[in-house]
Amino acid sequence: MFTKRIIPCLDIKDGRTVKGVNFEQLRDAGDPIELGALYAQAGADELVFLDITATIEKRKTLSALVNKIAHRINIPFTVGGGIKTEEDVSVLLQNGADKISINTAAFLAPSLINRFAKNFGSQCIVLAIDTKLEADGNWYVYLNGGREKTNTLTTHWAKQAVDLGVGEILLTSMNHDGTKQGFALDITSILSSTLPVPIIASGGGGNSEHFYDVFTKGMADAALAASIFHYKELTIPDLKNYLHQKGIPIRS
Amino acid sequence: MKTVIVKYNAGNIQSVVYALERIGATALVTDDAVEIKSADKVIFPGVGEASSAMQYLKERGLDVLIKNLTQPVLGICLGMQLMCAHSDENDTVCLGIFEAQVKQFNTNDAAIKVPQIGWNTITDLKTPLFKDIAENSFAYFVHGYFAALGKHTIATTNYVEDYSSALHKDNFYGVQFHPEKSALIGEQILQNFLSL
């Protein structure tokens, strides 16, 4: 039985988890390794670590951190944030990351996807797309952490990126992110039903029903969330029990 | 005990090293024939493409070396596929340890994504490699090609169709999934291999 994946996301700055977490059983709530290990133990199917550190100097701490995570965590994990070159990818994979995620740099130079896929294999290249539904009824691609709008339709960019060799798409709806009102079901299902690669839905997951909806109506292969897990508004075992009872194939 | 991981042009070798460390074992990553031959256990890992990997092995004589090993050998993912007879991935003649043919997932169902990326169940478990592993346990898979069912099948998984998620012949074992990334189940399988 092939299952849907539940993926907690940890934002990292200068080697520490940001956005805050609320886990009493952690000695150090800012330590991404401890938090990741706790999620893995709770039944998370994969983890995503997004590095939001700005400077190249501090990025060196990232590869050391990835190395520590790889030693400790026994499930797959993706690392993203500011990846631009083959060397960036190579260092992260060599330190034990299973996949890397790319966003703005790939949009600005799409041939990057092709090169990464050739050198490292499509299976480890995740394309992150930040998308927003505009007044004209279309979903557009945003860059630089959602600060910069483009005139490119999300459906067009996703198709092009798959043709170039990305292995998965991590789709974040800026309209839904942080609202806890549910995932963007329409754009998720459009991508999932038209593209041959898995779609990871992100943004808006607030309760178990939202995850059920994104796996059924949204046809997502995986769903990602951050703060609802960090603040224990929803635990992974409770979420998985709910989905299992509702007939969604899920790893127990 | 000496455990060796065969070093070649395939990815994710380091993850196997770390997984072994988590279960208290150490491993030497090497392509040195003497080191590989003298090991008690040999792990042949791999993520990558079949024809370039076979080419690399041949150029270094590792193809003949691996085929003739007599201690327990565990192929992982591409490693397992390379131990089969032939792979449709760029029409590659492989090591021929297992009789299985490696084919590409072929589906017209848009809901089924290729490659398979994620957790799936393993069933009909045979041999001590799966000691203390429950039927229908979950393992982590990342692959677009698969080994067909056959007489060497020791675990079955369904994706598009039933296929071999593990193979065994004599001292050779292969798993399609990634034990190094399959949580506690994966660590138990690695432990079982080291205990063979």
Interface residues (C-beta under 8 A of the other chain):
Chain A: M1 F2 T3 K4 R5 A40 D45 A70 H71 R72 N74 I75 P76 L93 Q94 N95 G96 D98 F120 G121 S122 Q123 C124 G167 E168 S192 S193 T194 P196 V197 P198 M219 D221 A222 R251 S252
Chain B: G11 N12 Q14 S15 Y18 A19 E21 R22 V47 G48 E49 A110 A111 K113 V114 P115 Q116 I117 G118 W119 N120 T121 N136 F138 Y140 V142 H143 G144 N158 Y159 H178 E180 K181 S182 A183 L184 G186 E187
